[in-house]
Amino acid sequence: MRVKLEDVCDRGSPNLRQSDVEGKNGDYPIYGASGYIGNVDFYHQESSYVAVVKDGAGIGRTTLLPAKSSVIGTMQYLLPKKDVLPEYLYYVVRHMHLEKYFSGATIPHIYFRDYKNEEFNIEPVERQSEIVSVLRKLETVISTRQKQLQKLDDLVKVRFVELFGDPISNSHALPEATLPELGEFGRGVSKHRPRNDPKLLGGKYPLIQTGDVASANLYITSYTTTYSELGLAQSKMWGKGTLCITIAANIAKTAILNFDACFPDSIVGFTANGRTNNIFIHYWFSFFQEILESQAPESAQKNINLKILSELKVIVPSKEKQDAFAAFVTQTDKSKAIIQKALNKVQLLFDSLMQNYFG
């Protein structure tokens, strides 16, 4: 049966601020937009419910929360009515992607009045329970695969420290050099203004943006934007194997090109000479990324300049050890690829079932 969201749940708006609950203790959890805040000596909801972030960062994020708990005022209660399982309502609302309803430029908001008329298929309680069981099992598999990937990432970092020590303090007292001393080093090129001029785009030449680097793991294996002949003429083509380093928006994120590509001046390209290799430099940066990001000047968009990167002191172990580490990473990456492929299949099945159940 087709119903509207407002037919199956009641809305509740808490009036608690985070400052109201800080320093308090008790048996009952309280949550905010970023998750668990702490325990207090009261609760607002007797039964399990769905909470939606309605203000600020993470707007539209949906969470299933336990009985005898509460949320602060940046969130909104969605309380299931009779014959609606809380878990079922949770998956229903997740599928709606409520972030599309946001309004407000400085602090985004969403309002129940904007999404209460969203429609979906409601099932009898017994069928709801079956659907929840299937989706929960798939999410368990997805979580397991994600944890396996994280463990492999952690293993690589542990191996890095075993071989080279702490790169931040240079605990092994290794020789040091700057990036310009270790290879070809320079900013991407995008001379034409505006950069999104349609005449520059839509050709056969891959164009990588900062988001592509940030979302990649070790290698950049795909792209969504291309340059035309005119776009290529005002840019520069970097070769496969180039290490891309972001210096705007996503600070000091790195990934290696798996194909020839152009990129704008918000990305720096690095190609190692005989003293190092790009896999080693990629993981060296992973230890410094948070430090560099915290040092970036606060502005409309965080950024660092080429001078900051060019003055960084990179540890330089023996090339033999660096290459041994790169071989270890390559082997680990093969294991990750197998797990990622399995994860993608399960995620695809989950997404397909969500659409089938609630679309």
N, C-alpha and C positions, 0 to 999 in steps of 0.2 A: 504494500500500500504506500502511495506517495504522500508524504507529509512535509510540513514546514518545521524548521528547527524549533520555533516558538511553541509548537504543538507538543513537544516531547520533553521540554525542560523549562525550568524557571530561572530567571536571572537574579543574582545577588551581588551587591556591591559593598565590599568591606570599607570601613572608615579608619582602619589602622594604618599608622605610619611606622616605618622601620624604627624610628627613634622611640616609639611607644613600647617596643618589645625588647630593645637592647638591654642587656644586663639582667634580664629576668630568667628565672629557672622554673622548671616544672616537668610534667610528663607528656605534654602535648606539643607536637611539632607545628611550626609556623613557616610558611614559604613566601618567597618573593619571586620577582622575574628571573633571577639567576639561580633559583632553587631553594634548598633548605637554608633557613636563617638560624634557627635555634629552637629551644623548647621553652614553653611558657606554662603558666598554671591555669589556663583556660582554653577552650576551643569553641569555634563558631559552628562547625558542621558535625552533626552526629553520624552521618553516613558518608561513604565514599562519594566523590564528586569530580567534576572536570573544572579546571581553572585555566583561564586564558589571560595572557599578558595584554593589557589594554592601553598601557602608556609606556613610552620610551623605548629603550633598546629591547630587541627581541619581540617586538609587537606581533601579536597573533599566535605566538607559541602556545601550544596546548599541552596540558599536563594532567594526568590522572593522579589524584591525591587521596590519601587514606582517610578513613573515618576518624573522628575526634581530632581534627586539625583545623587550621585557619590559614588565610593568606592576607597580605597587606594590600594597601589601596591601589597599587599599580596593577593589580590583577582583578579578575571578575569571576564570580562563581557561576557555573552552569549546573543546576541541580536537576538530575533526572526525575521525571514524573513516574507515576505508577506504570509498571510493565515495561520499563526501559532500564536495561542494565547500565551501570556507570561505565564499564569497560566498552560497551557497545557505543555509547554516546561519545566516549573519548575518540574512538576510531572514526566515527562519523564527522566530528568537528575537525579532526586532523586532516581529513580528506578535503575539507572545504577551503583550506589555505586562507585563513582569515586575514592574513597580512595584506591581502589585496584591497581591503576596505579602509586602509589607514588614511587619516587626514591630519593636517597640521605640519608645518615645516620645521619649526624649532624642536618641539616635542611631539612626535607623532601619537595619535590616538586612534582607537577603533571603538565603535559604539554598537551595542546589541541591536539597536534599531536598524542598523545598516545591514546586518547579516541574519536577522531573525527569520527572514523569509526564504532563506536557502532551503531548497527541497532535496529530499533523499528518500530512499526506500526503507521503510520500517518493517521489521520482521517480528513474528511472534517470539516470546521470550526464549522458548526452547531453541529456536533457530539462531537467535542472537547469541546464545551461549556457545553454539557450535561455531559460529563465525569468529567470535572472540578467541576461542580455543585455537583455531587454525592460524589466525593472525599472530597470536601470542607465540606459538611454536616457531613460526617463521622469524619473528623478531629475535627469538632466542638464538636461532642459527646465525642470523645477521650479526648479533652482538658477539657471538663466539668467534666468527670470522674476523671481525674488526679487532678483537683482542689479540688474535693470532698475528695480525699485521702489526699491531702496536708492539708486541713482544719482539718481533723481528727488527723493528726500528730501534727498539731499546738495545737489542743485542749488538747492533752495528755501533751504536754510540759507546757501549761498554768496551767493545773491541778497540775502538779508536783510542780510548783512554788507556787501555792496557798497553797498546803499542807506543803511544806518543805522550802520555801523561795528560794533565789538565792543560788544554790549550790556552785558557785565559791567563793563568799564572805562569805558564811555561814551566811546569814543575820538573821536567826532565832537562831543563837548561839547554834546549836545542837551538841551533842557529836560527836567525830570523831574517826575513826579507819582506819587502813591500810587494804588492800585487804587480805594479809596473815592472819590477825586477824579475818577476816570475813568469811573465808571458805578455801577450798582446792584450791591451786593456783600454777600453774606451766606451763612450756613451753611444747609444743608438742614435739614429738620425731621422728626423721628421721635420723638414725645412718649411713645408707648405703650411699656410694658415688660411682657413681653419683646418685642423688636422682631420676632421671628419668630412671634408669636402667629398661629395659622391664621386667626383672625377678621379679621386685617388684610389677608390676601392672597387672590388668586384672582379679582379683579374685572377691570375694563376699563382701569384707569389705570396706565400704564407706571411701573415702579419701577426706577431705575438705581442700581447699586452701584459701589463703587470699582473692582472688576474689570472692569466694562463700560467704564469710562473708560480704564483702563490698556491694555485690549486694542484699543481703537479707534485709528484713525489720526487724521484731522482731525475727522471727524464720527461721532457715535454713531448708527448706522442701524438697530439692532435691540435687543431686550430679551427677557429670559426670565422676568422676575418682574413681577407686577402687584399693585396695591392694590385692595381692595374699597372700597365707600363709606365704611366705618368707617376703613379705612387712609388714604384721602384726607382724611378729617375731622381726623385727628391729624397730618397732614403739610402740605405745600405744593406746589402745582403750578407748575412753572417753565416758561416759554414756549420754543417752538422758537427756536433761535439762541443760547440761553444757553450760556456757556462753563462747563463743569464742571471744578473743580480739586480733586484729591484731597488730603486732609490726614491720612489714616491708612492704614496698610498700604502702599499704593502712594503715595509722597510726591510731590506737585506734578506728577502726570500730568494732562494736560488734553485735553479733546475737546469738540466743540460738539454740542449736542442737535439732532437732525434732526426732532424731534417734541416735543410737550409731555410733561413727565414730572415725577415726584417723585423726590427722593433724600434719604438720611439725612444726619445732621450730620457724617459723615465726608467729605462733599463740600461744597465751597463753590461757589455760583453767582455768575457775573459777567455782566452785560449792559452793554456799552459805551454811553457817551453820545456826544455829537457830537465829542469830542476824539480818539477812537480807534476801532478796530473789533476784533471778537473774534478774527478770523484773525491780526491782528498780535500781539495779546496771547498767543494760543496759541503762536506761534513764539517770542516773547520768552521765555516760560516754558521752552521746550525747551533754552535755553542755561543756565538756572538750576536745572533739575531735579536734577541730580547734586549740586550745591552744597547745595540745600535738604535733600535726602535725607541727606547726610552730617552735617548739623547737627541732624537730628531726634534727640531723646533716645532712648537705648537702653532698651527696655522689652520686655514681652511682644509688643507691637506698636508699631512706630515710628509717631510722629505729630508733627504740628506744629499750632500753634493759629492762630486767626484773627488774633491780634495780630501774629504774625510776617509773615503775608501782607499785612496792612494797612499795614505799615511799609516794605515793599519799595519801592524807588524805580524806577519804570518810565520808560524813555526815551520822550519824546513828540515824534517828528518831525512834520512838517507832515501834516495830514490827507490832502492830495493824494498825498504819497508813500506813506502807509500804504495808501490805497485802491488805488494802482497796484500795490503789493506784493500786496494781497489778490486783485486781478484776475489777477496772475501765478500765484498759488497755485491759484486756481480753475481756470485753464486747465491747469496741471500736474496737478491732481487728476483732471481728465477723462482725461488720458493714463494716469494710474495706474489709474483704474477699468477701462479697456480691458485693461491688462496683468493686473490682478487677476482679471478675469473669465476670461481665458485660463488663468491660473494655477490658478484654482478647478477648471476643467474637467480639466486634467491631473492635479491632485491627486486629484480624484474617481475618475478612471480608475485611477490608481496604487492608491488604497485599495481599489477594487473588485477589481483583479487580485490584490492581496495576500490578500484574503478568499477569492477563488476558488482561488488556488494553495495556501493554507495553512490555510484555515478548516475 
